[in-house]
Amino acid sequence: MTHQNQFALLGSRRFLPFFCTQSLGAFNDNVFKNALIVMIAFRLATDEANFLINLAAGLFILPFFLLSATAGQIADKVDKSVLIRRIKLVEIGIVLFGIAALYSGNNYLCLLILFLLGAQSTFFGPVKYAILPQHLQKTELVGGNALVEMGTFVSILLGTIVGGLLAGFTGEGESGLLWISAVITVTAVAGYLASRAIPSATPPAPDLIINYNPVTQTARILKEAAKTPSVFYAIIGISWFWLLGAAYLTQIPSLTRNVLGGSEAVVTLLLCCFTIGVAIGSLLCGRLSGGRVELGLVPIGAAGLTVVGIFLASVTGGYQPPTDGSIAAFWANEGSLGILVNLTLIGIFGGFFIVPLYSMMQERSAPEIRARIIAVNNVLNALFMVVAAVLGIVFLNVLGASIPQFFLIIALMNAAVAIFVFTKVPEFAMRLLIWLLSHTMYRVKHQGLERIPAEGAAIIACNHVSYVDALLLAGAVRRPIRFIMYKPIYEIPVLHFIFKTSRAIPICSKEKDPAGYARAFEAIEQGLKDGDLLCIFPEGQLTKDGELQPFKAGIEKILQRTPVPVIPMALRGLWGSFFSHKDGHAFSTLPRRFWSKVCVVAGQPLEAAMVKAEKLQETVLGLRGDHR
């Protein structure tokens, strides 16, 4: 399978100016936020510092909860490129006010600046994700999201390093505040200049009347999102990730000081590991997705977050701090490497978890309300992050739990939330099984799949070689496929779950089950009327000798009732595999080969009037050739 290198987007004006604007904004937020948090953590008593740090985290994301509904409406109503430029001008004003707050030495005034930065980010949030589908092709969307997440977290990393290091030089007579002021001012101005090169993005709802009531507007869009369960539960999954990330990141300064016995520099090192991990995970996700929204990576990310979170709790819980708080002493101490590795892995699995969810939310949201859907996502993100701050205060300050115990609790909570989401949207588990199959036993290549219509009713007609034909086709074709399949195969344990999830239509002979036969044809007709892409195996059964069996006339009957285009397809290289009937039985021995080469080939679409079973069989045989 070939797909465009995601880094090629960085050479396009459709993406690069926006990427720079977003990255510079994330950098600026984190220089100010982390400098302030580190100064609080190391200059105040432990109890007061814990309270102010969690309050700071809550104040920064509170505007997302209060203002996102309005921000989403504005993003759907106004040209997004114009809106971004206005937001960046506001950022410059907030930065100048922030410099005055830093020099005043008033922690609560600095917390107000964090609130204002959060408000500015609130209005940028819906634009950030809604503009990508307008400027990028569908095949570029996952790669674009991966780069945005990578750029965001690299900027967080750099902002964390700069903010943390400069915070160490803010004592009396030192120049740290001057440098912080210079950095955030220059970055804000650079972000505005970059935004001026972003291409125009036509508003999808210019006549929208804005509802300024955040409660009623959020409820209204949540209702719209709930009409597409995959979008709604993607929002839940994304919001949970931000709760998890906030819970980890907010506690790192206190963890470093009170558990690991480290200095400000160790705080920076730990945060670097997490953010580097997310950047790596996002890019890996883009690479492994192969230009499509690969939901199979989400369960892998969720499982990794739980397992590694438990390991992190165990390693930090048994850690014996060194007497010296320097990075060198921390690095040399037993258990330190385990902490760094686990934080990095949490970031990597987080990238696997978050990139497909964002891409699915963008792809499956109606364009005219996409920014408002993303705004509602930001509302729930904010709510979950406020909950993270509250959980931190409750467990650490009220119940007296240690930070390692808190990490263990949220890791176990992650498992419960993941199971809930995957139960509600079984598509995640189905895609995981497909992804594992196509990345372990088979190496699947494609030819001609661009001939499959991007939308509208159509039927795929393919040869039938093995029990996993449907899975391989579902993994290759970008559109969801509804399979028309022989009922005994539909009912095979485990595979039945997958086929039912993908709304497959079971069918058997009219003689064996007349009522079931009639129901199947009614379901087929309704699916085509709804614009679905269906797939039929016209042989009616698996091949027993590797040769193409005579095509049955059922497809002609389907097309007489509902004429739609037919795309002939062929599977090559599956005969003789573990799931085929070679040597008389499937599943008869352990798999002998892994990474077997399989090819999925699509021919030119045929008009319904041209399709006859015998002629269609010849066409599919020609596509398959001698590659059984």
C-alpha positions, 0 to 999 in steps of 0.5 A: 500500500502506498500513500503520501508522506505526511511530511510533504504537507509541510511544503504546502501553503494549505498547511504550513502557515496554519501549522506554524501559527498553531505551534507558536501559540502552543509554545507561548501558552506553555512558556508562561504556564510552566514558568508560573507553575514551577515558580509556585511549586518551588517558592511556596509551602507544599500544601499552598503550592499543591492548591495553587498548581491545581487551581492554575490548571483549572483556571486555564481550561475553565474558559473552554467550558464557558466559551466554547459553544460561542466559539464554535458558532463563530468559527462556522459563521466567519472565514476561519483564516480571518478569525485566526488572525484576529485571535492572534492579535488578541494574544499579543495584548494578553501577553503584554498584560501578562508581562506586567503581571509577572513583574508585579509578583502577584500570583493571583494576577498571574492566574488571571492571565492564565485564564485569559490565555485559556479564553484565547485558546478557546476561540482558536480550538474549533478553528484548529480542527475544523479548518483541516478538512477544508484545506486537506484531502481525505487521504491527508487528514490523518497525516495532517492531524498527526503533524498537528499533534506532533507540532503541538506537543513539540511546542509544549516540550519546547515551551516547557523547557524554556519556561522551566529553565527561565523560572529558575532564574527569576529570583532577586537580581536575576534576568529570568523575567526579562527573558520570559517577557522577550520570548512570549512577546516575540512568539506572539508577534511571529504567530500573528505574522504566520497567520497572515499566510493562511489561505481563506476558508469559506464559512459553511454557515455564514447566516448562522444566528449565534446563540450566546447561551452556552448551556442550551447551545452545548445541549443542542449540538450534543444532540446533533453529535449523538445522532452519529454514535461514533462521533459522540463516543469519539468526543468522550474518548478524546475528553477522557484522554485530556483528563488523563493527560492533565492528571499526569502533567499537573502533578509532575512538579509536585511529584518531582519535588516531594517524591523524587527529590528533584529540582526544577530541571528534573521537572523539565526532563519528565515533562519532556519525556511525556511530550516527546512520547506524544509526538512520536506516537502521533507520527507513528499513528499517521504512518501506521494508518496508511492515509486512512482513519485507522480506528484499530489503533485506538484500543492499542493506545487505550491498553497501553495507557492502562498497563504503562500507567500501572507500571509508572505508579509502581516505579514511583511508589517504590522510588528512593530519592537521592540526596542531591536534586540535580539531573545527574543524581536523578539519572544515576539513581535506581528506578529513574530510567523506569520512570522516564521510559514509562512517561515516554510510553504513556505519551506514545500510546496517547498519540495512538489513542488521540489521533484517530479519534480526532480524525474520525470526529472531523471526517464523520461530522457534517461540514456545516456544523463541524466547528460546533461539534469540535466546540462541544468536544472542547466543552467536554474536554474542559469539563473533564480537565476540571474534573482532573483538577478536582480529583487531584485536590480531592485525592491529594489534599482531602484524602491524603493519597500519595501521587503514585497512588493517584497515578494507579487510580487513574490508570485503572479508571482508564481501563473502565472508560475504554471498555465502556466506549468500545462496548458502545462502539464495537467498530473499534474492536472490529478495526483492531482485529482487521488491523492485526490481521493485515499487519501480522499474517498478511501484507496487503497491497492494493490496485485500482481502489480509487475506482470505488465510488467515494459515496453513493450506492454500489456493489462490490463483486469479489471472488471468495477464497478464505474466511477472512476475505471480508476482513481484508476487503474492509481493511483495504477499502476506505468506505465502510462495506456491508457484506452479503455473506453465506449465513453459516460463515456469518455465524462463525464465533468471533467473526460473527461479532465483526460481521454483525458490527459492520451490519453484514447481511446474512443470506442462504438458499431459498430452499433452506430458508425462504423467509430468511432469503426474502429478508436478505433481499429486502435488507439489500434493497434498503441498503442500496436505497440508503446509499450503502456500499455492499459487497457480494461473493457471487460464487455463494461459497468458499472455493474448495480447489482454489479455482473460481466457482460459477457465479450465481444469478443472485446479483442479477436479481439484486440489480433488477430490483435496484440498479447500481454500479458494480465494481468487480474485484479480486483477491490474490494470494490467499489460496493455501493460507491458514483460512482457506480450504486448501488440503480439504480443511481450513484451520487444520494446522498452525499458520505456516506463513506470516506476512504473506503477500496478498493483493486486492485489485479493483476493476472498472465499474460496470453499469447495472444493465451490463452485468450478467453472472457469467460475464462478471465471472470472466471479469473477476477471473481476469483481475485475479489472473494466475495469482490464486 
